[in-house]
């Protein structure tokens, strides 16, 4: 029989990367990661709600005109929506860290050292993407679309529709600008290679234009404004994969694919 010391030692034994955790333990860890993310967003939401009017004035600057609301409750719910979008934006470093911490146990020790660089670079790219959409794409896109009103039509834009569009657009743009960061770390562990990215360039261009058409207002001019930097990001990602990627034995990969075929 095991003595008390052996039982205690077995209970506190750390799980090595080579061992697999039970599925229930993965779910439990994911639950706590989500709780931390939700708690962070909730705290920022409370802070942002107190400044919702100032945020509203900042958000509607690209439109350069007054917004309207068409129901008694719309203004109240718009303040909640503004606070929620900004809370997600401010919580992004915590969100990205928690996602990284969730997958980190499956990484090697030398790969885990990239935690701080990953969080910082991902946050910076997210801010750059959101700023690009706010300062460049939104002013140009809204001005172009409103120019079709002419002299006979007066644009009266609902504040709820406008805030929903701007919030989704800025957060979506921030996430898209994470692409070079993701490629960098995928290349470091040998998943993404410059050869693969170069071969799939045609599919990537098609996907970028489809994504730009979905994110931007329905006009070709604004779509190209969004697509051009995304194409540049893809080319930068190929350079990043070539400079920092993990060397891959292509002959071994080809043999494996041939055997699987």
C-alpha atoms as an extended CHARMM CRD file, in Angstrom:
* protein
*
       261  EXT
         1         1  UNK       CA              0.0000000000        0.0000000000        0.0000000000  PROA      1               0.0000000000
         2         2  UNK       CA              1.0490000000        3.5910000000       -0.6330000000  PROA      2               0.0000000000
         3         3  UNK       CA              1.9410000000        5.6900000000        2.4010000000  PROA      3               0.0000000000
         4         4  UNK       CA              0.6320000000        9.2090000000        2.9120000000  PROA      4               0.0000000000
         5         5  UNK       CA              3.7670000000       10.8230000000        1.4870000000  PROA      5               0.0000000000
         6         6  UNK       CA              3.4890000000        8.8850000000       -1.7670000000  PROA      6               0.0000000000
         7         7  UNK       CA             -0.2190000000        9.7180000000       -2.1290000000  PROA      7               0.0000000000
         8         8  UNK       CA              0.3850000000       13.4240000000       -1.5260000000  PROA      8               0.0000000000
         9         9  UNK       CA              3.2990000000       13.4890000000       -3.9760000000  PROA      9               0.0000000000
        10        10  UNK       CA              1.1870000000       11.7900000000       -6.6440000000  PROA      10              0.0000000000
        11        11  UNK       CA             -1.6360000000       14.3540000000       -6.2060000000  PROA      11              0.0000000000
        12        12  UNK       CA              0.5360000000       17.4400000000       -6.6240000000  PROA      12              0.0000000000
        13        13  UNK       CA              2.5830000000       16.0560000000       -9.5230000000  PROA      13              0.0000000000
        14        14  UNK       CA              2.7080000000       18.5650000000      -12.3680000000  PROA      14              0.0000000000
        15        15  UNK       CA              1.4810000000       17.5400000000      -15.7970000000  PROA      15              0.0000000000
        16        16  UNK       CA              4.2550000000       17.5600000000      -18.3840000000  PROA      16              0.0000000000
        17        17  UNK       CA              3.6750000000       18.8450000000      -21.9420000000  PROA      17              0.0000000000
        18        18  UNK       CA              3.9030000000       15.2780000000      -23.2280000000  PROA      18              0.0000000000
        19        19  UNK       CA              0.9310000000       14.1800000000      -21.1150000000  PROA      19              0.0000000000
        20        20  UNK       CA             -2.6530000000       14.8410000000      -22.0870000000  PROA      20              0.0000000000
        21        21  UNK       CA             -5.1030000000       16.4740000000      -19.7230000000  PROA      21              0.0000000000
        22        22  UNK       CA             -8.5980000000       15.0070000000      -19.4800000000  PROA      22              0.0000000000
        23        23  UNK       CA            -11.1870000000       16.7530000000      -21.6310000000  PROA      23              0.0000000000
        24        24  UNK       CA            -13.0870000000       17.9060000000      -18.5300000000  PROA      24              0.0000000000
        25        25  UNK       CA             -9.9820000000       19.6950000000      -17.2290000000  PROA      25              0.0000000000
        26        26  UNK       CA             -9.6290000000       21.5240000000      -20.5490000000  PROA      26              0.0000000000
        27        27  UNK       CA            -13.2430000000       22.6530000000      -20.2490000000  PROA      27              0.0000000000
        28        28  UNK       CA            -12.7000000000       23.7730000000      -16.6640000000  PROA      28              0.0000000000
        29        29  UNK       CA             -9.6610000000       25.8310000000      -17.6290000000  PROA      29              0.0000000000
        30        30  UNK       CA            -11.5300000000       27.3360000000      -20.5800000000  PROA      30              0.0000000000
        31        31  UNK       CA            -14.4070000000       28.2450000000      -18.2650000000  PROA      31              0.0000000000
        32        32  UNK       CA            -12.1090000000       30.1550000000      -15.9080000000  PROA      32              0.0000000000
        33        33  UNK       CA            -10.4030000000       31.9160000000      -18.8160000000  PROA      33              0.0000000000
        34        34  UNK       CA            -13.8110000000       33.0410000000      -20.0900000000  PROA      34              0.0000000000
        35        35  UNK       CA            -14.8250000000       34.1900000000      -16.6110000000  PROA      35              0.0000000000
        36        36  UNK       CA            -11.7130000000       36.3880000000      -16.4130000000  PROA      36              0.0000000000
        37        37  UNK       CA            -12.4400000000       37.8440000000      -19.8600000000  PROA      37              0.0000000000
        38        38  UNK       CA            -16.0950000000       38.5480000000      -19.0140000000  PROA      38              0.0000000000
        39        39  UNK       CA            -15.1460000000       40.1040000000      -15.6680000000  PROA      39              0.0000000000
        40        40  UNK       CA            -12.6150000000       42.3850000000      -17.3820000000  PROA      40              0.0000000000
        41        41  UNK       CA            -15.1380000000       43.4820000000      -20.0050000000  PROA      41              0.0000000000
        42        42  UNK       CA            -17.7140000000       44.0990000000      -17.2500000000  PROA      42              0.0000000000
        43        43  UNK       CA            -15.3630000000       46.3410000000      -15.2770000000  PROA      43              0.0000000000
        44        44  UNK       CA            -14.4220000000       48.3470000000      -18.3750000000  PROA      44              0.0000000000
        45        45  UNK       CA            -18.0860000000       48.5130000000      -19.3520000000  PROA      45              0.0000000000
        46        46  UNK       CA            -18.9230000000       50.2360000000      -16.0600000000  PROA      46              0.0000000000
        47        47  UNK       CA            -16.1140000000       52.7380000000      -16.5710000000  PROA      47              0.0000000000
        48        48  UNK       CA            -16.9700000000       53.4200000000      -20.2080000000  PROA      48              0.0000000000
        49        49  UNK       CA            -20.6720000000       53.9110000000      -19.5100000000  PROA      49              0.0000000000
        50        50  UNK       CA            -19.9080000000       56.9580000000      -17.3660000000  PROA      50              0.0000000000
        51        51  UNK       CA            -18.1560000000       58.5090000000      -20.3830000000  PROA      51              0.0000000000
        52        52  UNK       CA            -20.5910000000       57.2850000000      -23.0400000000  PROA      52              0.0000000000
        53        53  UNK       CA            -21.5490000000       60.8150000000      -24.1690000000  PROA      53              0.0000000000
        54        54  UNK       CA            -17.9190000000       61.8010000000      -24.7370000000  PROA      54              0.0000000000
        55        55  UNK       CA            -17.3260000000       58.5440000000      -26.5930000000  PROA      55              0.0000000000
        56        56  UNK       CA            -20.3940000000       59.1970000000      -28.7440000000  PROA      56              0.0000000000
        57        57  UNK       CA            -19.0440000000       62.5880000000      -29.8070000000  PROA      57              0.0000000000
        58        58  UNK       CA            -15.7340000000       60.9890000000      -30.7310000000  PROA      58              0.0000000000
        59        59  UNK       CA            -17.3040000000       58.1180000000      -32.6820000000  PROA      59              0.0000000000
        60        60  UNK       CA            -19.5410000000       60.3020000000      -34.8310000000  PROA      60              0.0000000000
        61        61  UNK       CA            -16.7260000000       62.6130000000      -35.9760000000  PROA      61              0.0000000000
        62        62  UNK       CA            -16.0320000000       60.6270000000      -39.1810000000  PROA      62              0.0000000000
        63        63  UNK       CA            -19.6650000000       61.1340000000      -40.1770000000  PROA      63              0.0000000000
        64        64  UNK       CA            -19.4870000000       64.8870000000      -39.5530000000  PROA      64              0.0000000000
        65        65  UNK       CA            -23.2230000000       65.3060000000      -38.9850000000  PROA      65              0.0000000000
        66        66  UNK       CA            -25.8350000000       64.8990000000      -36.2660000000  PROA      66              0.0000000000
        67        67  UNK       CA            -27.4030000000       61.5160000000      -35.6740000000  PROA      67              0.0000000000
        68        68  UNK       CA            -31.0410000000       60.8340000000      -34.8540000000  PROA      68              0.0000000000
        69        69  UNK       CA            -32.9330000000       58.2460000000      -32.7970000000  PROA      69              0.0000000000
        70        70  UNK       CA            -36.3830000000       57.0180000000      -33.7450000000  PROA      70              0.0000000000
        71        71  UNK       CA            -37.6180000000       55.3390000000      -30.5760000000  PROA      71              0.0000000000
        72        72  UNK       CA            -37.7450000000       56.4740000000      -26.9020000000  PROA      72              0.0000000000
        73        73  UNK       CA            -35.3930000000       53.7070000000      -25.7590000000  PROA      73              0.0000000000
        74        74  UNK       CA            -32.8910000000       53.9250000000      -28.6170000000  PROA      74              0.0000000000
        75        75  UNK       CA            -30.6480000000       56.5750000000      -27.0340000000  PROA      75              0.0000000000
        76        76  UNK       CA            -30.4040000000       54.5800000000      -23.7940000000  PROA      76              0.0000000000
        77        77  UNK       CA            -29.4820000000       51.3160000000      -25.5090000000  PROA      77              0.0000000000
        78        78  UNK       CA            -27.0180000000       53.0970000000      -27.7850000000  PROA      78              0.0000000000
        79        79  UNK       CA            -25.1150000000       54.3260000000      -24.7170000000  PROA      79              0.0000000000
        80        80  UNK       CA            -24.9450000000       50.7180000000      -23.5270000000  PROA      80              0.0000000000
        81        81  UNK       CA            -23.7720000000       49.5670000000      -26.9370000000  PROA      81              0.0000000000
        82        82  UNK       CA            -21.0590000000       52.2290000000      -27.1230000000  PROA      82              0.0000000000
        83        83  UNK       CA            -19.7990000000       51.2950000000      -23.6700000000  PROA      83              0.0000000000
        84        84  UNK       CA            -19.7850000000       47.6150000000      -24.6240000000  PROA      84              0.0000000000
        85        85  UNK       CA            -17.7770000000       48.1140000000      -27.8340000000  PROA      85              0.0000000000
        86        86  UNK       CA            -15.1910000000       50.2960000000      -26.1030000000  PROA      86              0.0000000000
        87        87  UNK       CA            -14.9860000000       47.8250000000      -23.2080000000  PROA      87              0.0000000000
        88        88  UNK       CA            -14.1130000000       45.0460000000      -25.6640000000  PROA      88              0.0000000000
        89        89  UNK       CA            -11.4980000000       47.3080000000      -27.2440000000  PROA      89              0.0000000000
        90        90  UNK       CA             -9.8800000000       48.1280000000      -23.8890000000  PROA      90              0.0000000000
        91        91  UNK       CA            -10.0620000000       44.4980000000      -22.7430000000  PROA      91              0.0000000000
        92        92  UNK       CA             -8.2330000000       43.2100000000      -25.7960000000  PROA      92              0.0000000000
        93        93  UNK       CA             -4.8290000000       42.7300000000      -24.0660000000  PROA      93              0.0000000000
        94        94  UNK       CA             -6.4970000000       40.5690000000      -21.4130000000  PROA      94              0.0000000000
        95        95  UNK       CA             -8.4950000000       38.6590000000      -24.0330000000  PROA      95              0.0000000000
        96        96  UNK       CA             -5.4330000000       37.8790000000      -26.1340000000  PROA      96              0.0000000000
        97        97  UNK       CA             -3.4020000000       36.8930000000      -23.0550000000  PROA      97              0.0000000000
        98        98  UNK       CA             -6.0860000000       34.5080000000      -21.8100000000  PROA      98              0.0000000000
        99        99  UNK       CA             -6.3230000000       32.8740000000      -25.2330000000  PROA      99              0.0000000000
       100       100  UNK       CA             -2.5530000000       32.4780000000      -25.3190000000  PROA      100             0.0000000000
       101       101  UNK       CA             -2.4830000000       31.0960000000      -21.7550000000  PROA      101             0.0000000000
       102       102  UNK       CA             -5.1130000000       28.5210000000      -22.7150000000  PROA      102             0.0000000000
       103       103  UNK       CA             -3.0290000000       27.0790000000      -25.5610000000  PROA      103             0.0000000000
       104       104  UNK       CA              0.3740000000       27.6130000000      -23.8690000000  PROA      104             0.0000000000
       105       105  UNK       CA              0.4190000000       24.2320000000      -22.0500000000  PROA      105             0.0000000000
       106       106  UNK       CA              0.5790000000       22.5480000000      -25.4550000000  PROA      106             0.0000000000
       107       107  UNK       CA              3.6540000000       24.5480000000      -26.4920000000  PROA      107             0.0000000000
       108       108  UNK       CA              7.3110000000       23.8150000000      -25.9160000000  PROA      108             0.0000000000
       109       109  UNK       CA              9.2420000000       25.7240000000      -23.2610000000  PROA      109             0.0000000000
       110       110  UNK       CA             11.1550000000       27.7440000000      -25.8730000000  PROA      110             0.0000000000
       111       111  UNK       CA              7.7980000000       28.7200000000      -27.4740000000  PROA      111             0.0000000000
       112       112  UNK       CA              6.2420000000       29.8380000000      -24.1860000000  PROA      112             0.0000000000
       113       113  UNK       CA              8.8240000000       32.6360000000      -23.8810000000  PROA      113             0.0000000000
       114       114  UNK       CA              6.9500000000       34.5220000000      -26.6130000000  PROA      114             0.0000000000
       115       115  UNK       CA              4.0140000000       35.2840000000      -24.2840000000  PROA      115             0.0000000000
       116       116  UNK       CA              4.8580000000       38.9360000000      -23.5890000000  PROA      116             0.0000000000
       117       117  UNK       CA              5.9650000000       39.7600000000      -27.1800000000  PROA      117             0.0000000000
       118       118  UNK       CA              2.8120000000       38.1130000000      -28.5120000000  PROA      118             0.0000000000
       119       119  UNK       CA              0.4750000000       40.0880000000      -26.2260000000  PROA      119             0.0000000000
       120       120  UNK       CA              2.2300000000       43.4040000000      -26.9000000000  PROA      120             0.0000000000
       121       121  UNK       CA              2.5010000000       42.9760000000      -30.6770000000  PROA      121             0.0000000000
       122       122  UNK       CA             -1.0770000000       41.6900000000      -30.9650000000  PROA      122             0.0000000000
       123       123  UNK       CA             -2.3710000000       44.6820000000      -29.0050000000  PROA      123             0.0000000000
       124       124  UNK       CA             -0.3690000000       47.1500000000      -31.1030000000  PROA      124             0.0000000000
       125       125  UNK       CA             -1.6100000000       45.6100000000      -34.3670000000  PROA      125             0.0000000000
       126       126  UNK       CA             -5.1880000000       45.6520000000      -33.0870000000  PROA      126             0.0000000000
       127       127  UNK       CA             -4.9380000000       49.3570000000      -32.2550000000  PROA      127             0.0000000000
       128       128  UNK       CA             -3.3660000000       50.1110000000      -35.6490000000  PROA      128             0.0000000000
       129       129  UNK       CA             -6.1710000000       48.2720000000      -37.4500000000  PROA      129             0.0000000000
       130       130  UNK       CA             -8.9010000000       50.0460000000      -35.5010000000  PROA      130             0.0000000000
       131       131  UNK       CA             -7.2080000000       53.4330000000      -36.0040000000  PROA      131             0.0000000000
       132       132  UNK       CA             -6.8550000000       52.7920000000      -39.7460000000  PROA      132             0.0000000000
       133       133  UNK       CA            -10.5700000000       52.0710000000      -40.0690000000  PROA      133             0.0000000000
       134       134  UNK       CA            -11.5510000000       55.1070000000      -37.9600000000  PROA      134             0.0000000000
       135       135  UNK       CA             -9.2360000000       57.7620000000      -39.4030000000  PROA      135             0.0000000000
       136       136  UNK       CA             -9.0560000000       56.6380000000      -43.0480000000  PROA      136             0.0000000000
       137       137  UNK       CA            -11.7280000000       54.1970000000      -44.1850000000  PROA      137             0.0000000000
       138       138  UNK       CA            -14.7410000000       55.5470000000      -42.2800000000  PROA      138             0.0000000000
       139       139  UNK       CA            -14.3770000000       59.2380000000      -43.2730000000  PROA      139             0.0000000000
       140       140  UNK       CA            -13.7490000000       58.4070000000      -46.9200000000  PROA      140             0.0000000000
       141       141  UNK       CA            -16.4490000000       55.7500000000      -47.0880000000  PROA      141             0.0000000000
       142       142  UNK       CA            -19.2000000000       57.7580000000      -45.4060000000  PROA      142             0.0000000000
       143       143  UNK       CA            -18.4050000000       60.8960000000      -47.4260000000  PROA      143             0.0000000000
       144       144  UNK       CA            -18.5210000000       58.9180000000      -50.6470000000  PROA      144             0.0000000000
       145       145  UNK       CA            -21.8330000000       57.2560000000      -49.8110000000  PROA      145             0.0000000000
       146       146  UNK       CA            -23.5190000000       60.4390000000      -48.5920000000  PROA      146             0.0000000000
       147       147  UNK       CA            -22.5080000000       62.2100000000      -51.7940000000  PROA      147             0.0000000000
       148       148  UNK       CA            -25.2240000000       60.2350000000      -53.6160000000  PROA      148             0.0000000000
       149       149  UNK       CA            -27.9210000000       62.0980000000      -51.6740000000  PROA      149             0.0000000000
       150       150  UNK       CA            -27.6240000000       65.1240000000      -53.9470000000  PROA      150             0.0000000000
       151       151  UNK       CA            -29.5970000000       68.2790000000      -53.2290000000  PROA      151             0.0000000000
       152       152  UNK       CA            -33.0290000000       66.6500000000      -53.0230000000  PROA      152             0.0000000000
       153       153  UNK       CA            -32.3240000000       64.1180000000      -50.2690000000  PROA      153             0.0000000000
       154       154  UNK       CA            -31.4140000000       64.8320000000      -46.6650000000  PROA      154             0.0000000000
       155       155  UNK       CA            -29.4980000000       62.0610000000      -44.8710000000  PROA      155             0.0000000000
       156       156  UNK       CA            -30.9680000000       61.1920000000      -41.4550000000  PROA      156             0.0000000000
       157       157  UNK       CA            -28.9060000000       58.3600000000      -40.0180000000  PROA      157             0.0000000000
       158       158  UNK       CA            -30.0860000000       56.3860000000      -37.0060000000  PROA      158             0.0000000000
       159       159  UNK       CA            -27.6100000000       56.4470000000      -34.1450000000  PROA      159             0.0000000000
       160       160  UNK       CA            -28.2200000000       52.7650000000      -33.4010000000  PROA      160             0.0000000000
       161       161  UNK       CA            -27.3880000000       51.6570000000      -36.9450000000  PROA      161             0.0000000000
       162       162  UNK       CA            -24.3470000000       53.8930000000      -37.1200000000  PROA      162             0.0000000000
       163       163  UNK       CA            -22.8630000000       52.7480000000      -33.7940000000  PROA      163             0.0000000000
       164       164  UNK       CA            -23.4300000000       49.0900000000      -34.6620000000  PROA      164             0.0000000000
       165       165  UNK       CA            -21.6750000000       49.5380000000      -37.9920000000  PROA      165             0.0000000000
       166       166  UNK       CA            -18.7200000000       51.5000000000      -36.5800000000  PROA      166             0.0000000000
       167       167  UNK       CA            -18.2430000000       49.1350000000      -33.6310000000  PROA      167             0.0000000000
       168       168  UNK       CA            -18.2270000000       45.9670000000      -35.7210000000  PROA      168             0.0000000000
       169       169  UNK       CA            -16.0960000000       47.6170000000      -38.3870000000  PROA      169             0.0000000000
       170       170  UNK       CA            -13.3760000000       48.8730000000      -36.0340000000  PROA      170             0.0000000000
       171       171  UNK       CA            -13.1570000000       45.6410000000      -34.0420000000  PROA      171             0.0000000000
       172       172  UNK       CA            -13.1700000000       43.5950000000      -37.2620000000  PROA      172             0.0000000000
       173       173  UNK       CA            -10.3990000000       45.7290000000      -38.7400000000  PROA      173             0.0000000000
       174       174  UNK       CA             -8.3500000000       45.3740000000      -35.5680000000  PROA      174             0.0000000000
       175       175  UNK       CA             -8.6730000000       41.5860000000      -35.6680000000  PROA      175             0.0000000000
       176       176  UNK       CA             -7.6950000000       41.4790000000      -39.3630000000  PROA      176             0.0000000000
       177       177  UNK       CA             -4.5110000000       43.4240000000      -38.6420000000  PROA      177             0.0000000000
       178       178  UNK       CA             -3.4760000000       40.5680000000      -36.3300000000  PROA      178             0.0000000000
       179       179  UNK       CA             -2.5780000000       38.5100000000      -39.3950000000  PROA      179             0.0000000000
       180       180  UNK       CA              1.1980000000       39.2430000000      -39.4140000000  PROA      180             0.0000000000
       181       181  UNK       CA              1.4230000000       38.4600000000      -35.6980000000  PROA      181             0.0000000000
       182       182  UNK       CA             -0.3840000000       35.1530000000      -36.1350000000  PROA      182             0.0000000000
       183       183  UNK       CA              1.7980000000       34.2290000000      -39.1190000000  PROA      183             0.0000000000
       184       184  UNK       CA              4.9470000000       35.0950000000      -37.1610000000  PROA      184             0.0000000000
       185       185  UNK       CA              4.1530000000       32.6820000000      -34.3460000000  PROA      185             0.0000000000
       186       186  UNK       CA              2.8090000000       29.9920000000      -36.6800000000  PROA      186             0.0000000000
       187       187  UNK       CA              6.0270000000       30.2250000000      -38.6890000000  PROA      187             0.0000000000
       188       188  UNK       CA              8.1180000000       29.9740000000      -35.5280000000  PROA      188             0.0000000000
       189       189  UNK       CA              6.5570000000       26.5950000000      -34.7180000000  PROA      189             0.0000000000
       190       190  UNK       CA              6.7160000000       25.4120000000      -38.3290000000  PROA      190             0.0000000000
       191       191  UNK       CA              3.0030000000       25.4610000000      -39.1990000000  PROA      191             0.0000000000
       192       192  UNK       CA              3.0490000000       28.3500000000      -41.7110000000  PROA      192             0.0000000000
       193       193  UNK       CA              5.7990000000       28.3950000000      -44.3490000000  PROA      193             0.0000000000
       194       194  UNK       CA              6.6180000000       31.0810000000      -46.9470000000  PROA      194             0.0000000000
       195       195  UNK       CA              6.2770000000       28.4690000000      -49.6920000000  PROA      195             0.0000000000
       196       196  UNK       CA              2.7390000000       27.6210000000      -48.6170000000  PROA      196             0.0000000000
       197       197  UNK       CA              1.7360000000       31.3000000000      -48.3210000000  PROA      197             0.0000000000
       198       198  UNK       CA              3.1900000000       32.0880000000      -51.7390000000  PROA      198             0.0000000000
       199       199  UNK       CA              1.4140000000       29.1590000000      -53.3780000000  PROA      199             0.0000000000
       200       200  UNK       CA             -1.9290000000       30.2050000000      -51.8930000000  PROA      200             0.0000000000
       201       201  UNK       CA             -1.5580000000       33.8920000000      -52.8170000000  PROA      201             0.0000000000
       202       202  UNK       CA             -4.3600000000       33.7430000000      -55.3930000000  PROA      202             0.0000000000
       203       203  UNK       CA             -6.8240000000       32.3240000000      -52.8800000000  PROA      203             0.0000000000
       204       204  UNK       CA             -5.6890000000       34.8930000000      -50.3240000000  PROA      204             0.0000000000
       205       205  UNK       CA             -6.3120000000       37.8040000000      -52.7240000000  PROA      205             0.0000000000
       206       206  UNK       CA             -9.8060000000       36.5180000000      -53.4580000000  PROA      206             0.0000000000
       207       207  UNK       CA            -10.5260000000       36.0860000000      -49.7460000000  PROA      207             0.0000000000
       208       208  UNK       CA             -9.2100000000       39.5660000000      -48.9410000000  PROA      208             0.0000000000
       209       209  UNK       CA            -11.5000000000       41.2340000000      -51.4690000000  PROA      209             0.0000000000
       210       210  UNK       CA            -14.4900000000       39.2280000000      -50.2400000000  PROA      210             0.0000000000
       211       211  UNK       CA            -13.7020000000       40.1560000000      -46.6370000000  PROA      211             0.0000000000
       212       212  UNK       CA            -13.2220000000       43.8270000000      -47.5600000000  PROA      212             0.0000000000
       213       213  UNK       CA            -16.5790000000       43.8400000000      -49.3380000000  PROA      213             0.0000000000
       214       214  UNK       CA            -18.2470000000       42.4280000000      -46.2120000000  PROA      214             0.0000000000
       215       215  UNK       CA            -16.6020000000       44.8350000000      -43.7610000000  PROA      215             0.0000000000
       216       216  UNK       CA            -16.8380000000       48.0710000000      -45.7100000000  PROA      216             0.0000000000
       217       217  UNK       CA            -19.8580000000       50.0200000000      -46.9560000000  PROA      217             0.0000000000
       218       218  UNK       CA            -21.2860000000       48.6590000000      -50.2240000000  PROA      218             0.0000000000
       219       219  UNK       CA            -19.1060000000       50.5350000000      -52.7040000000  PROA      219             0.0000000000
       220       220  UNK       CA            -16.0270000000       49.5320000000      -54.6860000000  PROA      220             0.0000000000
       221       221  UNK       CA            -13.9920000000       52.6030000000      -53.7530000000  PROA      221             0.0000000000
       222       222  UNK       CA            -14.0870000000       51.9160000000      -49.9940000000  PROA      222             0.0000000000
       223       223  UNK       CA            -13.5480000000       48.2100000000      -50.5770000000  PROA      223             0.0000000000
       224       224  UNK       CA            -10.2590000000       48.9350000000      -52.3570000000  PROA      224             0.0000000000
       225       225  UNK       CA             -9.1700000000       51.2670000000      -49.5400000000  PROA      225             0.0000000000
       226       226  UNK       CA             -9.5500000000       48.3600000000      -47.1060000000  PROA      226             0.0000000000
       227       227  UNK       CA             -8.2100000000       45.6600000000      -49.4600000000  PROA      227             0.0000000000
       228       228  UNK       CA             -4.9170000000       47.3860000000      -50.3530000000  PROA      228             0.0000000000
       229       229  UNK       CA             -3.4430000000       47.3750000000      -46.8080000000  PROA      229             0.0000000000
       230       230  UNK       CA             -4.7000000000       43.8080000000      -46.3020000000  PROA      230             0.0000000000
       231       231  UNK       CA             -2.8170000000       42.7230000000      -49.4210000000  PROA      231             0.0000000000
       232       232  UNK       CA              0.2490000000       44.5040000000      -48.0640000000  PROA      232             0.0000000000
       233       233  UNK       CA             -0.1870000000       42.6700000000      -44.7560000000  PROA      233             0.0000000000
       234       234  UNK       CA             -0.2720000000       39.3450000000      -46.5760000000  PROA      234             0.0000000000
       235       235  UNK       CA              2.9780000000       40.1140000000      -48.4050000000  PROA      235             0.0000000000
       236       236  UNK       CA              4.5360000000       41.2660000000      -45.1320000000  PROA      236             0.0000000000
       237       237  UNK       CA              3.4380000000       37.9690000000      -43.5830000000  PROA      237             0.0000000000
       238       238  UNK       CA              5.2870000000       36.0300000000      -46.2880000000  PROA      238             0.0000000000
       239       239  UNK       CA              8.4500000000       38.0490000000      -45.5680000000  PROA      239             0.0000000000
       240       240  UNK       CA              8.0080000000       37.4460000000      -41.8330000000  PROA      240             0.0000000000
       241       241  UNK       CA              7.5880000000       33.7050000000      -42.3800000000  PROA      241             0.0000000000
       242       242  UNK       CA             10.7360000000       33.6680000000      -44.5360000000  PROA      242             0.0000000000
       243       243  UNK       CA             12.8270000000       35.6260000000      -42.0170000000  PROA      243             0.0000000000
       244       244  UNK       CA             11.6530000000       34.1040000000      -38.7500000000  PROA      244             0.0000000000
       245       245  UNK       CA             10.1010000000       30.7930000000      -39.7610000000  PROA      245             0.0000000000
       246       246  UNK       CA             11.2360000000       27.4330000000      -38.5380000000  PROA      246             0.0000000000
       247       247  UNK       CA             13.1240000000       25.4860000000      -41.2420000000  PROA      247             0.0000000000
       248       248  UNK       CA             10.9730000000       22.7050000000      -42.6570000000  PROA      248             0.0000000000
       249       249  UNK       CA             12.1950000000       19.6080000000      -44.4400000000  PROA      249             0.0000000000
       250       250  UNK       CA             10.1210000000       19.9160000000      -47.6120000000  PROA      250             0.0000000000
       251       251  UNK       CA             11.2280000000       16.5160000000      -48.9140000000  PROA      251             0.0000000000
       252       252  UNK       CA              9.8540000000       14.8830000000      -45.7910000000  PROA      252             0.0000000000
       253       253  UNK       CA              6.6210000000       16.8200000000      -46.1130000000  PROA      253             0.0000000000
       254       254  UNK       CA              6.3130000000       15.8120000000      -49.7700000000  PROA      254             0.0000000000
       255       255  UNK       CA              6.8980000000       12.1600000000      -48.9160000000  PROA      255             0.0000000000
       256       256  UNK       CA              4.2740000000       12.3180000000      -46.1930000000  PROA      256             0.0000000000
       257       257  UNK       CA              1.7100000000       13.8730000000      -48.5150000000  PROA      257             0.0000000000
       258       258  UNK       CA              2.5150000000       11.2570000000      -51.1700000000  PROA      258             0.0000000000
       259       259  UNK       CA              2.0460000000        8.4400000000      -48.6790000000  PROA      259             0.0000000000
       260       260  UNK       CA             -1.2560000000        9.9170000000      -47.4820000000  PROA      260             0.0000000000
       261       261  UNK       CA             -2.4170000000       10.2130000000      -51.1040000000  PROA      261             0.0000000000
